[in-house]
Amino acid sequence: MGEVIIRGMLSQDIDQIMNIERICFSLPWSKASFVNELKNELAYYQVAEESGKIAAYMGMWKIIDECHITNVAVLPEYRNKGIAGMLINKMIEICRCSEISAMTLEVRVSNEPAINLYKKYGFFAVGKRPKYYVKPVEDALIMWKKLP
Ligand SMILES: CC(C)(COP(=O)(O)OP(=O)(O)OC[C@H]1O[C@@H](n2cnc3c(N)ncnc32)[C@H](O)[C@@H]1OP(=O)(O)O)[C@@H](O)C(=O)NCCC(=O)NCCS
């Protein structure tokens, strides 16, 4: 694997992001959702690029002094190489520069890779949202990370 660059998502990335969505999620976001997210001044989207290819992306919304992570996805052939960790570190850095006091997210209770990923970067589980997800129906684990 060549050098991985973490940078802000651009509109020309959206077609590759849609491919990642279709591969990674049972209910991928629409192209229009990403177009709108790039216009939303409260939204922060970062991509991981390797040799001109988008390998992964991550998004979050800044809501007053909290950040809500919307999504993180890595193409299967790029997994277990620390790329999601690089994206989370970038988001943490953005939060620290924006006086954000906490970060939160929801994750499927069965999604062990993602739950382990978030725990590794200091998130802890605080509760569940019953039947939060569809396709298949599943509870969400609610996780938070405090930023000192
Ligand atoms: C979850 C996901 C983003 C992890 O991406 P990744 O780039 O492979 O993760 P990293 O290589 O940065 O791994 C960081 C940590 O995550 C955890 N982790 C990653 N893959 C794992 C797996 N298959 N099983 C268990 N833990 C795993 C580990 O704690 C790992 O740390 P370690 O390498 O020191 O053990 C990726 O598997 C993915 O895109 N999954 C599909 C989409 C998804 O479920 N997104 C989350 C929605 S909430």
The ligand as an SDF file (V2000), in Angstrom:
LIG
                    3D

 48 50  0  0  0  0  0  0  0  0999 V2000
  -15.1820   -0.8790   11.1120 C   0  0  0  0  0  0  0  0  0  0  0  0
  -14.1980   -0.4400   10.0320 C   0  0  0  0  0  0  0  0  0  0  0  0
  -14.4820    1.0200    9.6860 C   0  0  0  0  0  0  0  0  0  0  0  0
  -12.7570   -0.5850   10.5600 C   0  0  0  0  0  0  0  0  0  0  0  0
  -11.8610   -0.0240    9.5970 O   0  0  0  0  0  0  0  0  0  0  0  0
  -10.3120   -0.4430    9.5440 P   0  0  0  0  0  0  0  0  0  0  0  0
   -9.5860    0.5560    8.7130 O   0  0  0  0  0  0  0  0  0  0  0  0
  -10.1820   -1.8680    9.1440 O   0  0  0  0  0  0  0  0  0  0  0  0
   -9.8750   -0.2710   11.0760 O   0  0  0  0  0  0  0  0  0  0  0  0
   -8.3930   -0.0950   11.6340 P   0  0  0  0  0  0  0  0  0  0  0  0
   -7.4450   -0.9090   10.7990 O   0  0  0  0  0  0  0  0  0  0  0  0
   -8.0860    1.3620   11.7840 O   0  0  0  0  0  0  0  0  0  0  0  0
   -8.5060   -0.8180   13.0480 O   0  0  0  0  0  0  0  0  0  0  0  0
   -8.5720   -0.0960   14.2650 C   0  0  0  0  0  0  0  0  0  0  0  0
   -9.1280   -1.0050   15.3490 C   0  0  0  0  0  0  0  0  0  0  0  0
  -10.4760   -1.3950   15.0070 O   0  0  0  0  0  0  0  0  0  0  0  0
  -10.7210   -2.7140   15.5600 C   0  0  0  0  0  0  0  0  0  0  0  0
  -11.0070   -3.6340   14.4560 N   0  0  0  0  0  0  0  0  0  0  0  0
  -10.8910   -3.3660   13.1220 C   0  0  0  0  0  0  0  0  0  0  0  0
  -11.2760   -4.4560   12.3940 N   0  0  0  0  0  0  0  0  0  0  0  0
  -11.6410   -5.4110   13.2950 C   0  0  0  0  0  0  0  0  0  0  0  0
  -12.1580   -6.7340   13.1610 C   0  0  0  0  0  0  0  0  0  0  0  0
  -12.3640   -7.2970   11.9410 N   0  0  0  0  0  0  0  0  0  0  0  0
  -12.4640   -7.4200   14.2910 N   0  0  0  0  0  0  0  0  0  0  0  0
  -12.3010   -6.8610   15.5090 C   0  0  0  0  0  0  0  0  0  0  0  0
  -11.8110   -5.5960   15.7010 N   0  0  0  0  0  0  0  0  0  0  0  0
  -11.4860   -4.8840   14.5980 C   0  0  0  0  0  0  0  0  0  0  0  0
   -9.4670   -3.1140   16.2930 C   0  0  0  0  0  0  0  0  0  0  0  0
   -9.5960   -2.6550   17.6340 O   0  0  0  0  0  0  0  0  0  0  0  0
   -8.4000   -2.2900   15.5720 C   0  0  0  0  0  0  0  0  0  0  0  0
   -7.2700   -2.0470   16.3590 O   0  0  0  0  0  0  0  0  0  0  0  0
   -6.0200   -3.0780   16.3120 P   0  0  0  0  0  0  0  0  0  0  0  0
   -5.6040   -3.1710   14.8850 O   0  0  0  0  0  0  0  0  0  0  0  0
   -5.0170   -2.4350   17.2080 O   0  0  0  0  0  0  0  0  0  0  0  0
   -6.5580   -4.3900   16.8220 O   0  0  0  0  0  0  0  0  0  0  0  0
  -14.3240   -1.3470    8.7540 C   0  0  0  0  0  0  0  0  0  0  0  0
  -14.3100   -2.6890    9.1470 O   0  0  0  0  0  0  0  0  0  0  0  0
  -15.5680   -1.0870    7.9140 C   0  0  0  0  0  0  0  0  0  0  0  0
  -15.5810   -0.2150    7.0270 O   0  0  0  0  0  0  0  0  0  0  0  0
  -16.6590   -1.8410    8.1810 N   0  0  0  0  0  0  0  0  0  0  0  0
  -17.8950   -1.7180    7.3820 C   0  0  0  0  0  0  0  0  0  0  0  0
  -18.5970   -0.3950    7.6230 C   0  0  0  0  0  0  0  0  0  0  0  0
  -18.9740   -0.2060    9.0860 C   0  0  0  0  0  0  0  0  0  0  0  0
  -19.4170   -1.1250    9.7520 O   0  0  0  0  0  0  0  0  0  0  0  0
  -18.8130    1.0430    9.5750 N   0  0  0  0  0  0  0  0  0  0  0  0
  -19.1570    1.4090   10.9330 C   0  0  0  0  0  0  0  0  0  0  0  0
  -20.5370    1.9650   10.9760 C   0  0  0  0  0  0  0  0  0  0  0  0
  -20.9460    2.5550   12.5880 S   0  0  0  0  0  0  0  0  0  0  0  0
  1  2  1  0
  2  3  1  0
  2  4  1  0
  2 36  1  0
  4  5  1  0
  5  6  1  0
  6  7  2  0
  6  8  1  0
  6  9  1  0
  9 10  1  0
 10 11  2  0
 10 12  1  0
 10 13  1  0
 13 14  1  0
 14 15  1  0
 15 16  1  0
 15 30  1  0
 16 17  1  0
 17 18  1  0
 17 28  1  0
 18 19  1  0
 18 27  1  0
 19 20  2  0
 20 21  1  0
 21 22  1  0
 21 27  2  0
 22 23  1  0
 22 24  2  0
 24 25  1  0
 25 26  2  0
 26 27  1  0
 28 29  1  0
 28 30  1  0
 30 31  1  0
 31 32  1  0
 32 33  2  0
 32 34  1  0
 32 35  1  0
 36 37  1  0
 36 38  1  0
 38 39  2  0
 38 40  1  0
 40 41  1  0
 41 42  1  0
 42 43  1  0
 43 44  2  0
 43 45  1  0
 45 46  1  0
 46 47  1  0
 47 48  1  0
M  END
$$$$
